[in-house]
Amino acid sequence: MADGVEHPSLDDFDRRILQVLAEDGRISMRALAERVHVSRANAYVRVERLERSGVIRGYTARIDPARAGSGTSAFIGLSIRQDSWKRVAAQLRELPFVEHFALVGGDFDVLALVRTPDNAALRDVVLERLQGVDGVRATRTWLIFDEADGPGALGPPGPGVGPPGPGAAG
């Protein structure tokens, strides 16, 4: 708890529940229980605990940006004044087309994922909006030509999510 946030202890069943929900957030509780080999009541209790503890923050649809009208995507590196992160973050939360951003270490201070309908809109976001944010000193843009998702921190659930190894309780 060094970061001030309580981290619940996750066992193999919890991790498998998270894997399956990350793959299909609309899965029924019955099907979830069958996939991870626990009773439906146990699955309900575990999912509710994961929601209450903040491990599960919500359920969303995975949107194809190009098919949804945002065919131009780019990562934008921002150099910011060292005392301006909170102000910059507050302004980035309000900017249209900014999908995600993070404070990072390296050549830039902030990395933002921007998705726009076309290059003209991307140009406006970078040259007018981002460079107009108080605290931003410089930007660098990397166009995204193609992208794919990896398995994430929990790894892929795979089609045969089976029971955990010996000694696990469920």
CNS distance restraints for C-alpha pairs under 8 A (distance, minus, plus):
assign (resid   1 and name CA) (resid   5 and name CA) 5.55 0.50 0.50
assign (resid   1 and name CA) (resid   6 and name CA) 5.44 0.50 0.50
assign (resid   1 and name CA) (resid   7 and name CA) 6.70 0.50 0.50
assign (resid   8 and name CA) (resid  53 and name CA) 7.00 0.50 0.50
assign (resid  10 and name CA) (resid  14 and name CA) 5.55 0.50 0.50
assign (resid  10 and name CA) (resid  15 and name CA) 6.50 0.50 0.50
assign (resid  11 and name CA) (resid  15 and name CA) 6.34 0.50 0.50
assign (resid  11 and name CA) (resid 168 and name CA) 7.86 0.50 0.50
assign (resid  12 and name CA) (resid  16 and name CA) 6.15 0.50 0.50
assign (resid  12 and name CA) (resid 164 and name CA) 5.99 0.50 0.50
assign (resid  12 and name CA) (resid 168 and name CA) 7.18 0.50 0.50
assign (resid  13 and name CA) (resid  17 and name CA) 6.11 0.50 0.50
assign (resid  13 and name CA) (resid  36 and name CA) 6.67 0.50 0.50
assign (resid  13 and name CA) (resid 163 and name CA) 7.87 0.50 0.50
assign (resid  13 and name CA) (resid 164 and name CA) 6.88 0.50 0.50
assign (resid  13 and name CA) (resid 170 and name CA) 6.79 0.50 0.50
assign (resid  14 and name CA) (resid  18 and name CA) 6.22 0.50 0.50
assign (resid  14 and name CA) (resid  46 and name CA) 6.89 0.50 0.50
assign (resid  15 and name CA) (resid  19 and name CA) 6.18 0.50 0.50
assign (resid  15 and name CA) (resid 154 and name CA) 6.79 0.50 0.50
assign (resid  16 and name CA) (resid  20 and name CA) 6.18 0.50 0.50
assign (resid  16 and name CA) (resid  36 and name CA) 6.28 0.50 0.50
assign (resid  16 and name CA) (resid 157 and name CA) 6.78 0.50 0.50
assign (resid  16 and name CA) (resid 161 and name CA) 7.35 0.50 0.50
assign (resid  17 and name CA) (resid  21 and name CA) 6.11 0.50 0.50
assign (resid  17 and name CA) (resid  32 and name CA) 7.17 0.50 0.50
assign (resid  17 and name CA) (resid  36 and name CA) 6.53 0.50 0.50
assign (resid  17 and name CA) (resid  43 and name CA) 7.99 0.50 0.50
assign (resid  17 and name CA) (resid  47 and name CA) 7.70 0.50 0.50
assign (resid  18 and name CA) (resid  22 and name CA) 5.94 0.50 0.50
assign (resid  18 and name CA) (resid 154 and name CA) 7.70 0.50 0.50
assign (resid  19 and name CA) (resid  23 and name CA) 6.35 0.50 0.50
assign (resid  19 and name CA) (resid 154 and name CA) 6.28 0.50 0.50
assign (resid  19 and name CA) (resid 155 and name CA) 7.14 0.50 0.50
assign (resid  19 and name CA) (resid 156 and name CA) 6.52 0.50 0.50
assign (resid  19 and name CA) (resid 157 and name CA) 5.28 0.50 0.50
assign (resid  20 and name CA) (resid  24 and name CA) 6.12 0.50 0.50
assign (resid  20 and name CA) (resid  25 and name CA) 7.70 0.50 0.50
assign (resid  20 and name CA) (resid  32 and name CA) 7.18 0.50 0.50
assign (resid  20 and name CA) (resid  35 and name CA) 7.81 0.50 0.50
assign (resid  20 and name CA) (resid 157 and name CA) 5.96 0.50 0.50
assign (resid  21 and name CA) (resid  25 and name CA) 4.55 0.50 0.50
assign (resid  21 and name CA) (resid  26 and name CA) 7.58 0.50 0.50
assign (resid  21 and name CA) (resid  27 and name CA) 7.14 0.50 0.50
assign (resid  21 and name CA) (resid  32 and name CA) 7.98 0.50 0.50
assign (resid  23 and name CA) (resid 157 and name CA) 7.67 0.50 0.50
assign (resid  25 and name CA) (resid  59 and name CA) 5.90 0.50 0.50
assign (resid  25 and name CA) (resid  60 and name CA) 7.19 0.50 0.50
assign (resid  25 and name CA) (resid  61 and name CA) 7.97 0.50 0.50
assign (resid  27 and name CA) (resid  31 and name CA) 6.39 0.50 0.50
assign (resid  27 and name CA) (resid  32 and name CA) 6.29 0.50 0.50
assign (resid  28 and name CA) (resid  32 and name CA) 6.10 0.50 0.50
assign (resid  29 and name CA) (resid  33 and name CA) 6.04 0.50 0.50
assign (resid  29 and name CA) (resid  40 and name CA) 6.39 0.50 0.50
assign (resid  29 and name CA) (resid  43 and name CA) 6.84 0.50 0.50
assign (resid  29 and name CA) (resid  44 and name CA) 6.93 0.50 0.50
assign (resid  30 and name CA) (resid  34 and name CA) 6.29 0.50 0.50
assign (resid  30 and name CA) (resid  40 and name CA) 5.64 0.50 0.50
assign (resid  31 and name CA) (resid  35 and name CA) 6.12 0.50 0.50
assign (resid  32 and name CA) (resid  36 and name CA) 6.34 0.50 0.50
assign (resid  32 and name CA) (resid  40 and name CA) 7.94 0.50 0.50
assign (resid  32 and name CA) (resid  43 and name CA) 7.25 0.50 0.50
assign (resid  33 and name CA) (resid  37 and name CA) 5.72 0.50 0.50
assign (resid  33 and name CA) (resid  38 and name CA) 5.08 0.50 0.50
assign (resid  33 and name CA) (resid  39 and name CA) 5.73 0.50 0.50
assign (resid  33 and name CA) (resid  40 and name CA) 5.17 0.50 0.50
assign (resid  33 and name CA) (resid  42 and name CA) 7.80 0.50 0.50
assign (resid  33 and name CA) (resid  43 and name CA) 5.54 0.50 0.50
assign (resid  34 and name CA) (resid  38 and name CA) 6.56 0.50 0.50
assign (resid  34 and name CA) (resid  39 and name CA) 7.57 0.50 0.50
assign (resid  34 and name CA) (resid  40 and name CA) 7.89 0.50 0.50
assign (resid  35 and name CA) (resid 160 and name CA) 7.56 0.50 0.50
assign (resid  35 and name CA) (resid 161 and name CA) 5.88 0.50 0.50
assign (resid  35 and name CA) (resid 162 and name CA) 6.98 0.50 0.50
assign (resid  36 and name CA) (resid 161 and name CA) 6.07 0.50 0.50
assign (resid  36 and name CA) (resid 162 and name CA) 6.04 0.50 0.50
assign (resid  36 and name CA) (resid 163 and name CA) 6.23 0.50 0.50
assign (resid  37 and name CA) (resid 162 and name CA) 6.67 0.50 0.50
assign (resid  37 and name CA) (resid 163 and name CA) 5.68 0.50 0.50
assign (resid  38 and name CA) (resid  42 and name CA) 6.18 0.50 0.50
assign (resid  38 and name CA) (resid  43 and name CA) 6.40 0.50 0.50
assign (resid  38 and name CA) (resid 170 and name CA) 6.12 0.50 0.50
assign (resid  39 and name CA) (resid  43 and name CA) 6.24 0.50 0.50
assign (resid  40 and name CA) (resid  44 and name CA) 6.24 0.50 0.50
assign (resid  41 and name CA) (resid  45 and name CA) 6.29 0.50 0.50
assign (resid  42 and name CA) (resid  46 and name CA) 6.11 0.50 0.50
assign (resid  42 and name CA) (resid 170 and name CA) 7.70 0.50 0.50
assign (resid  43 and name CA) (resid  47 and name CA) 6.03 0.50 0.50
assign (resid  44 and name CA) (resid  48 and name CA) 6.06 0.50 0.50
assign (resid  45 and name CA) (resid  49 and name CA) 6.15 0.50 0.50
assign (resid  46 and name CA) (resid  50 and name CA) 6.14 0.50 0.50
assign (resid  47 and name CA) (resid  51 and name CA) 6.13 0.50 0.50
assign (resid  48 and name CA) (resid  52 and name CA) 6.08 0.50 0.50
assign (resid  49 and name CA) (resid  53 and name CA) 6.03 0.50 0.50
assign (resid  50 and name CA) (resid  54 and name CA) 6.27 0.50 0.50
assign (resid  50 and name CA) (resid  55 and name CA) 5.16 0.50 0.50
assign (resid  50 and name CA) (resid  56 and name CA) 5.56 0.50 0.50
assign (resid  51 and name CA) (resid  55 and name CA) 6.00 0.50 0.50
assign (resid  51 and name CA) (resid  56 and name CA) 4.69 0.50 0.50
assign (resid  51 and name CA) (resid  57 and name CA) 6.44 0.50 0.50
assign (resid  51 and name CA) (resid  58 and name CA) 7.78 0.50 0.50
assign (resid  52 and name CA) (resid  56 and name CA) 7.90 0.50 0.50
assign (resid  63 and name CA) (resid  68 and name CA) 7.13 0.50 0.50
assign (resid  64 and name CA) (resid  68 and name CA) 6.13 0.50 0.50
assign (resid  65 and name CA) (resid  69 and name CA) 6.35 0.50 0.50
assign (resid  65 and name CA) (resid  70 and name CA) 4.97 0.50 0.50
assign (resid  65 and name CA) (resid  71 and name CA) 6.18 0.50 0.50
assign (resid  65 and name CA) (resid 115 and name CA) 7.42 0.50 0.50
assign (resid  66 and name CA) (resid  70 and name CA) 4.86 0.50 0.50
assign (resid  66 and name CA) (resid  71 and name CA) 3.99 0.50 0.50
assign (resid  66 and name CA) (resid  72 and name CA) 7.46 0.50 0.50
assign (resid  67 and name CA) (resid  71 and name CA) 7.39 0.50 0.50
assign (resid  69 and name CA) (resid 116 and name CA) 7.77 0.50 0.50
assign (resid  69 and name CA) (resid 117 and name CA) 5.48 0.50 0.50
assign (resid  70 and name CA) (resid 115 and name CA) 5.56 0.50 0.50
assign (resid  70 and name CA) (resid 116 and name CA) 4.68 0.50 0.50
assign (resid  70 and name CA) (resid 117 and name CA) 4.08 0.50 0.50
assign (resid  70 and name CA) (resid 118 and name CA) 7.06 0.50 0.50
assign (resid  71 and name CA) (resid 115 and name CA) 7.19 0.50 0.50
assign (resid  71 and name CA) (resid 116 and name CA) 6.47 0.50 0.50
assign (resid  71 and name CA) (resid 117 and name CA) 5.35 0.50 0.50
assign (resid  71 and name CA) (resid 118 and name CA) 6.27 0.50 0.50
assign (resid  72 and name CA) (resid 115 and name CA) 5.75 0.50 0.50
assign (resid  72 and name CA) (resid 116 and name CA) 5.23 0.50 0.50
assign (resid  72 and name CA) (resid 117 and name CA) 5.87 0.50 0.50
assign (resid  72 and name CA) (resid 118 and name CA) 5.24 0.50 0.50
assign (resid  72 and name CA) (resid 119 and name CA) 6.38 0.50 0.50
assign (resid  72 and name CA) (resid 122 and name CA) 7.31 0.50 0.50
assign (resid  72 and name CA) (resid 143 and name CA) 7.83 0.50 0.50
assign (resid  72 and name CA) (resid 144 and name CA) 7.54 0.50 0.50
assign (resid  73 and name CA) (resid 113 and name CA) 7.31 0.50 0.50
assign (resid  73 and name CA) (resid 114 and name CA) 5.66 0.50 0.50
assign (resid  73 and name CA) (resid 115 and name CA) 4.34 0.50 0.50
assign (resid  73 and name CA) (resid 116 and name CA) 6.29 0.50 0.50
assign (resid  73 and name CA) (resid 122 and name CA) 7.99 0.50 0.50
assign (resid  73 and name CA) (resid 143 and name CA) 6.19 0.50 0.50
assign (resid  73 and name CA) (resid 144 and name CA) 5.41 0.50 0.50
assign (resid  73 and name CA) (resid 145 and name CA) 7.89 0.50 0.50
assign (resid  74 and name CA) (resid 113 and name CA) 5.97 0.50 0.50
assign (resid  74 and name CA) (resid 114 and name CA) 5.40 0.50 0.50
assign (resid  74 and name CA) (resid 115 and name CA) 6.59 0.50 0.50
assign (resid  74 and name CA) (resid 141 and name CA) 6.52 0.50 0.50
assign (resid  74 and name CA) (resid 142 and name CA) 5.39 0.50 0.50
assign (resid  74 and name CA) (resid 143 and name CA) 4.29 0.50 0.50
assign (resid  74 and name CA) (resid 144 and name CA) 5.08 0.50 0.50
assign (resid  75 and name CA) (resid 111 and name CA) 6.65 0.50 0.50
assign (resid  75 and name CA) (resid 112 and name CA) 5.54 0.50 0.50
assign (resid  75 and name CA) (resid 113 and name CA) 4.69 0.50 0.50
assign (resid  75 and name CA) (resid 114 and name CA) 6.26 0.50 0.50
assign (resid  75 and name CA) (resid 141 and name CA) 5.93 0.50 0.50
assign (resid  75 and name CA) (resid 142 and name CA) 5.16 0.50 0.50
assign (resid  75 and name CA) (resid 143 and name CA) 6.52 0.50 0.50
assign (resid  75 and name CA) (resid 144 and name CA) 7.20 0.50 0.50
assign (resid  76 and name CA) (resid 111 and name CA) 5.69 0.50 0.50
assign (resid  76 and name CA) (resid 112 and name CA) 5.06 0.50 0.50
assign (resid  76 and name CA) (resid 113 and name CA) 6.42 0.50 0.50
assign (resid  76 and name CA) (resid 114 and name CA) 7.22 0.50 0.50
assign (resid  76 and name CA) (resid 126 and name CA) 7.96 0.50 0.50
assign (resid  76 and name CA) (resid 139 and name CA) 6.53 0.50 0.50
assign (resid  76 and name CA) (resid 140 and name CA) 5.59 0.50 0.50
assign (resid  76 and name CA) (resid 141 and name CA) 4.56 0.50 0.50
assign (resid  76 and name CA) (resid 142 and name CA) 6.29 0.50 0.50
assign (resid  77 and name CA) (resid 108 and name CA) 5.63 0.50 0.50
assign (resid  77 and name CA) (resid 109 and name CA) 7.26 0.50 0.50
assign (resid  77 and name CA) (resid 110 and name CA) 5.77 0.50 0.50
assign (resid  77 and name CA) (resid 111 and name CA) 4.64 0.50 0.50
assign (resid  77 and name CA) (resid 112 and name CA) 6.44 0.50 0.50
assign (resid  77 and name CA) (resid 139 and name CA) 5.43 0.50 0.50
assign (resid  77 and name CA) (resid 140 and name CA) 5.02 0.50 0.50
assign (resid  77 and name CA) (resid 141 and name CA) 6.39 0.50 0.50
assign (resid  78 and name CA) (resid 108 and name CA) 5.63 0.50 0.50
assign (resid  78 and name CA) (resid 109 and name CA) 5.90 0.50 0.50
assign (resid  78 and name CA) (resid 110 and name CA) 4.99 0.50 0.50
assign (resid  78 and name CA) (resid 111 and name CA) 6.27 0.50 0.50
assign (resid  78 and name CA) (resid 112 and name CA) 7.77 0.50 0.50
assign (resid  78 and name CA) (resid 136 and name CA) 6.55 0.50 0.50
assign (resid  78 and name CA) (resid 137 and name CA) 7.39 0.50 0.50
assign (resid  78 and name CA) (resid 138 and name CA) 5.84 0.50 0.50
assign (resid  78 and name CA) (resid 139 and name CA) 4.56 0.50 0.50
assign (resid  78 and name CA) (resid 140 and name CA) 6.68 0.50 0.50
assign (resid  79 and name CA) (resid 108 and name CA) 5.08 0.50 0.50
assign (resid  79 and name CA) (resid 109 and name CA) 5.23 0.50 0.50
assign (resid  79 and name CA) (resid 110 and name CA) 6.69 0.50 0.50
assign (resid  79 and name CA) (resid 136 and name CA) 5.97 0.50 0.50
assign (resid  79 and name CA) (resid 137 and name CA) 5.41 0.50 0.50
assign (resid  79 and name CA) (resid 138 and name CA) 5.10 0.50 0.50
assign (resid  79 and name CA) (resid 139 and name CA) 6.23 0.50 0.50
assign (resid  80 and name CA) (resid  84 and name CA) 6.71 0.50 0.50
assign (resid  80 and name CA) (resid  85 and name CA) 7.29 0.50 0.50
assign (resid  80 and name CA) (resid 109 and name CA) 6.25 0.50 0.50
assign (resid  80 and name CA) (resid 110 and name CA) 7.57 0.50 0.50
assign (resid  80 and name CA) (resid 135 and name CA) 5.39 0.50 0.50
assign (resid  80 and name CA) (resid 136 and name CA) 4.41 0.50 0.50
assign (resid  80 and name CA) (resid 137 and name CA) 5.22 0.50 0.50
assign (resid  80 and name CA) (resid 138 and name CA) 7.17 0.50 0.50
assign (resid  81 and name CA) (resid  85 and name CA) 7.63 0.50 0.50
assign (resid  81 and name CA) (resid 135 and name CA) 5.35 0.50 0.50
assign (resid  81 and name CA) (resid 136 and name CA) 6.60 0.50 0.50
assign (resid  81 and name CA) (resid 137 and name CA) 6.74 0.50 0.50
assign (resid  84 and name CA) (resid  88 and name CA) 5.94 0.50 0.50
assign (resid  84 and name CA) (resid 134 and name CA) 7.99 0.50 0.50
assign (resid  84 and name CA) (resid 135 and name CA) 5.46 0.50 0.50
assign (resid  85 and name CA) (resid  89 and name CA) 5.92 0.50 0.50
assign (resid  85 and name CA) (resid 103 and name CA) 7.82 0.50 0.50
assign (resid  85 and name CA) (resid 135 and name CA) 7.83 0.50 0.50
assign (resid  86 and name CA) (resid  90 and name CA) 6.17 0.50 0.50
assign (resid  87 and name CA) (resid  91 and name CA) 6.36 0.50 0.50
assign (resid  87 and name CA) (resid 134 and name CA) 7.55 0.50 0.50
assign (resid  87 and name CA) (resid 135 and name CA) 7.54 0.50 0.50
assign (resid  88 and name CA) (resid  92 and name CA) 6.11 0.50 0.50
assign (resid  88 and name CA) (resid 133 and name CA) 6.69 0.50 0.50
assign (resid  88 and name CA) (resid 134 and name CA) 6.70 0.50 0.50
assign (resid  88 and name CA) (resid 135 and name CA) 6.29 0.50 0.50
assign (resid  88 and name CA) (resid 136 and name CA) 7.35 0.50 0.50
assign (resid  89 and name CA) (resid  93 and name CA) 6.22 0.50 0.50
assign (resid  90 and name CA) (resid  94 and name CA) 6.99 0.50 0.50
assign (resid  91 and name CA) (resid  95 and name CA) 6.59 0.50 0.50
assign (resid  91 and name CA) (resid 133 and name CA) 6.87 0.50 0.50
assign (resid  92 and name CA) (resid  98 and name CA) 6.92 0.50 0.50
assign (resid  92 and name CA) (resid 101 and name CA) 7.85 0.50 0.50
assign (resid  93 and name CA) (resid  98 and name CA) 7.50 0.50 0.50
assign (resid  95 and name CA) (resid 129 and name CA) 7.60 0.50 0.50
assign (resid  97 and name CA) (resid 114 and name CA) 5.46 0.50 0.50
assign (resid  97 and name CA) (resid 115 and name CA) 5.27 0.50 0.50
assign (resid  97 and name CA) (resid 116 and name CA) 5.76 0.50 0.50
assign (resid  97 and name CA) (resid 125 and name CA) 7.71 0.50 0.50
assign (resid  98 and name CA) (resid 112 and name CA) 6.81 0.50 0.50
assign (resid  98 and name CA) (resid 113 and name CA) 6.03 0.50 0.50
assign (resid  98 and name CA) (resid 114 and name CA) 4.54 0.50 0.50
assign (resid  98 and name CA) (resid 115 and name CA) 6.62 0.50 0.50
assign (resid  99 and name CA) (resid 112 and name CA) 7.51 0.50 0.50
assign (resid  99 and name CA) (resid 113 and name CA) 5.57 0.50 0.50
assign (resid  99 and name CA) (resid 114 and name CA) 5.63 0.50 0.50
assign (resid  99 and name CA) (resid 115 and name CA) 6.74 0.50 0.50
assign (resid 100 and name CA) (resid 112 and name CA) 5.68 0.50 0.50
assign (resid 100 and name CA) (resid 113 and name CA) 5.16 0.50 0.50
assign (resid 100 and name CA) (resid 114 and name CA) 7.31 0.50 0.50
assign (resid 101 and name CA) (resid 110 and name CA) 6.77 0.50 0.50
assign (resid 101 and name CA) (resid 111 and name CA) 5.49 0.50 0.50
assign (resid 101 and name CA) (resid 112 and name CA) 4.07 0.50 0.50
assign (resid 101 and name CA) (resid 113 and name CA) 6.15 0.50 0.50
assign (resid 102 and name CA) (resid 110 and name CA) 5.51 0.50 0.50
assign (resid 102 and name CA) (resid 111 and name CA) 5.46 0.50 0.50
assign (resid 102 and name CA) (resid 112 and name CA) 6.56 0.50 0.50
assign (resid 103 and name CA) (resid 109 and name CA) 5.75 0.50 0.50
assign (resid 103 and name CA) (resid 110 and name CA) 4.54 0.50 0.50
assign (resid 103 and name CA) (resid 111 and name CA) 6.67 0.50 0.50
assign (resid 104 and name CA) (resid 108 and name CA) 7.04 0.50 0.50
assign (resid 104 and name CA) (resid 109 and name CA) 5.26 0.50 0.50
assign (resid 104 and name CA) (resid 110 and name CA) 5.49 0.50 0.50
assign (resid 104 and name CA) (resid 111 and name CA) 6.73 0.50 0.50
assign (resid 105 and name CA) (resid 109 and name CA) 6.08 0.50 0.50
assign (resid 114 and name CA) (resid 122 and name CA) 7.78 0.50 0.50
assign (resid 115 and name CA) (resid 122 and name CA) 7.61 0.50 0.50
assign (resid 116 and name CA) (resid 121 and name CA) 5.88 0.50 0.50
assign (resid 116 and name CA) (resid 122 and name CA) 5.74 0.50 0.50
assign (resid 117 and name CA) (resid 121 and name CA) 6.51 0.50 0.50
assign (resid 117 and name CA) (resid 122 and name CA) 7.87 0.50 0.50
assign (resid 118 and name CA) (resid 122 and name CA) 6.43 0.50 0.50
assign (resid 119 and name CA) (resid 123 and name CA) 6.02 0.50 0.50
assign (resid 120 and name CA) (resid 124 and name CA) 6.34 0.50 0.50
assign (resid 121 and name CA) (resid 125 and name CA) 6.23 0.50 0.50
assign (resid 122 and name CA) (resid 126 and name CA) 6.17 0.50 0.50
assign (resid 123 and name CA) (resid 127 and name CA) 5.79 0.50 0.50
assign (resid 123 and name CA) (resid 128 and name CA) 7.72 0.50 0.50
assign (resid 124 and name CA) (resid 128 and name CA) 5.20 0.50 0.50
assign (resid 124 and name CA) (resid 129 and name CA) 6.55 0.50 0.50
assign (resid 125 and name CA) (resid 129 and name CA) 4.84 0.50 0.50
assign (resid 125 and name CA) (resid 130 and name CA) 5.92 0.50 0.50
assign (resid 126 and name CA) (resid 130 and name CA) 5.07 0.50 0.50
assign (resid 126 and name CA) (resid 131 and name CA) 6.29 0.50 0.50
assign (resid 126 and name CA) (resid 139 and name CA) 7.66 0.50 0.50
assign (resid 127 and name CA) (resid 131 and name CA) 5.64 0.50 0.50
assign (resid 127 and name CA) (resid 132 and name CA) 7.74 0.50 0.50
assign (resid 128 and name CA) (resid 132 and name CA) 5.75 0.50 0.50
assign (resid 129 and name CA) (resid 133 and name CA) 6.48 0.50 0.50
assign (resid 130 and name CA) (resid 136 and name CA) 7.36 0.50 0.50
assign (resid 130 and name CA) (resid 139 and name CA) 7.96 0.50 0.50
assign (resid 131 and name CA) (resid 136 and name CA) 6.09 0.50 0.50
assign (resid 131 and name CA) (resid 137 and name CA) 7.36 0.50 0.50
assign (resid 131 and name CA) (resid 138 and name CA) 6.94 0.50 0.50
assign (resid 131 and name CA) (resid 139 and name CA) 7.15 0.50 0.50
assign (resid 132 and name CA) (resid 136 and name CA) 7.37 0.50 0.50
assign (resid 151 and name CA) (resid 155 and name CA) 4.71 0.50 0.50
assign (resid 151 and name CA) (resid 156 and name CA) 4.99 0.50 0.50
assign (resid 152 and name CA) (resid 156 and name CA) 7.46 0.50 0.50
assign (resid 157 and name CA) (resid 161 and name CA) 5.82 0.50 0.50
assign (resid 164 and name CA) (resid 168 and name CA) 6.10 0.50 0.50
